[in-house]
Amino acid sequence: MEIQSQMTKNVGIISFTGKMLGDPADSKLFEARLNELIKQGIRRVILDLNNVQRINSTGLAILITATTLCSQSSEEKVALVGINDFIQGALTLTRLSQFFDYYEKIDDVKIKLEA
């Protein structure tokens, strides 16, 4: 799994590329990328899953880590972009879908979060 991070204004974007999100090494790399953003004062995060086909329980834990570290209030949610039916099903089945906002494109959520 390749995990890239970038910043635009006050928003951090973490992009995942690979077949399955959830290898234990993914967790460490993701936390390192997320902590880099947090050290720079970023609390609004977009997780781009456009290039991920599947997710397992470790991958779901990675998403929960983002909400735990970034959400300062119950109204603030981590934004997920480009999730497919498999990932949506996993989030719904585990009842984790309530903790995220969903968008089709990064530009849709960037406009909202950068305001």
C-alpha positions as CSV (number, residue, x, y, z in Angstrom):
1,M,0.0,0.0,0.0
2,E,1.3,3.4,-0.9
3,I,0.3,6.3,1.4
4,Q,0.9,9.9,0.5
5,S,0.1,13.1,2.4
6,Q,-0.2,16.7,1.4
7,M,-1.6,19.9,2.7
8,T,-3.7,22.6,1.0
9,K,-4.5,25.6,3.2
10,N,-5.8,24.2,6.5
11,V,-6.7,20.7,5.1
12,G,-4.6,17.6,5.1
13,I,-5.1,15.0,2.4
14,I,-3.9,11.4,2.8
15,S,-4.2,9.3,-0.3
16,F,-4.0,5.5,-0.4
17,T,-3.1,3.4,-3.4
18,G,-3.2,-0.4,-3.4
19,K,-5.5,-3.4,-3.5
20,M,-6.1,-3.8,0.2
21,L,-6.0,-1.3,3.0
22,G,-5.1,-3.0,6.2
23,D,-1.6,-4.5,6.3
24,P,0.0,-3.8,9.7
25,A,2.7,-1.8,8.0
26,D,-0.1,0.4,6.5
27,S,-1.1,1.3,10.1
28,K,2.4,2.5,11.1
29,L,2.9,4.5,7.8
30,F,-0.5,6.1,8.1
31,E,0.0,7.2,11.7
32,A,3.3,8.7,10.7
33,R,1.7,10.6,7.8
34,L,-1.2,11.7,10.0
35,N,1.1,12.8,12.9
36,E,3.1,14.9,10.4
37,L,-0.1,16.8,9.5
38,I,-1.2,17.2,13.2
39,K,2.2,18.6,14.1
40,Q,1.6,21.3,11.5
41,G,-1.7,22.1,13.2
42,I,-3.9,20.3,10.7
43,R,-7.1,18.9,12.2
44,R,-9.3,18.7,9.0
45,V,-8.4,15.6,7.1
46,I,-9.5,14.0,3.8
47,L,-8.8,10.3,3.3
48,D,-8.7,9.6,-0.4
49,L,-9.7,6.0,-1.0
50,N,-10.2,6.3,-4.8
51,N,-7.4,3.8,-5.5
52,V,-8.3,1.2,-2.8
53,Q,-10.3,-1.9,-3.7
54,R,-10.8,-3.6,-0.4
55,I,-10.5,-2.9,3.4
56,N,-10.1,-5.3,6.3
57,S,-10.4,-4.9,10.1
58,T,-6.9,-3.3,10.3
59,G,-7.9,-0.9,7.6
60,L,-11.1,0.0,9.5
61,A,-8.9,0.6,12.6
62,I,-6.8,3.0,10.5
63,L,-9.9,5.0,9.7
64,I,-10.9,5.1,13.3
65,T,-7.4,6.3,14.3
66,A,-8.0,9.3,12.0
67,T,-11.3,10.2,13.7
68,T,-9.8,9.8,17.1
69,L,-6.8,12.0,16.4
70,C,-8.5,14.7,14.3
71,S,-12.0,15.2,15.6
72,Q,-12.0,17.8,18.3
73,S,-15.8,17.8,18.5
74,S,-18.7,15.5,17.8
75,E,-19.7,17.7,14.8
76,E,-16.3,17.4,13.1
77,K,-15.8,14.3,11.0
78,V,-13.0,12.9,8.9
79,A,-14.0,13.1,5.2
80,L,-13.7,9.9,3.1
81,V,-13.5,10.4,-0.7
82,G,-14.0,7.8,-3.4
83,I,-15.1,4.8,-1.4
84,N,-16.5,1.9,-3.4
85,D,-19.4,-0.4,-2.6
86,F,-17.1,-2.9,-0.7
87,I,-15.7,-0.3,1.6
88,Q,-19.1,1.3,2.1
89,G,-20.5,-2.1,3.0
90,A,-17.8,-2.7,5.5
91,L,-18.4,0.6,7.2
92,T,-22.2,0.1,7.2
93,L,-21.9,-3.5,8.6
94,T,-19.6,-2.4,11.4
95,R,-21.7,0.7,12.1
96,L,-18.7,2.9,11.6
97,S,-20.3,4.9,8.7
98,Q,-21.8,7.4,11.2
99,F,-18.3,8.7,12.0
100,F,-17.4,9.9,8.5
101,D,-18.6,12.4,5.9
102,Y,-18.6,11.0,2.4
103,Y,-17.8,12.7,-0.9
104,E,-17.2,11.6,-4.5
105,K,-14.5,14.0,-5.3
106,I,-11.7,15.7,-3.3
107,D,-12.7,19.1,-4.7
108,D,-16.2,18.8,-3.2
109,V,-14.9,18.4,0.3
110,K,-11.9,20.8,-0.1
111,I,-14.3,23.7,-0.8
112,K,-16.3,22.9,2.4
113,L,-13.3,22.4,4.7
114,E,-11.1,25.3,3.4
115,A,-13.9,27.8,4.2
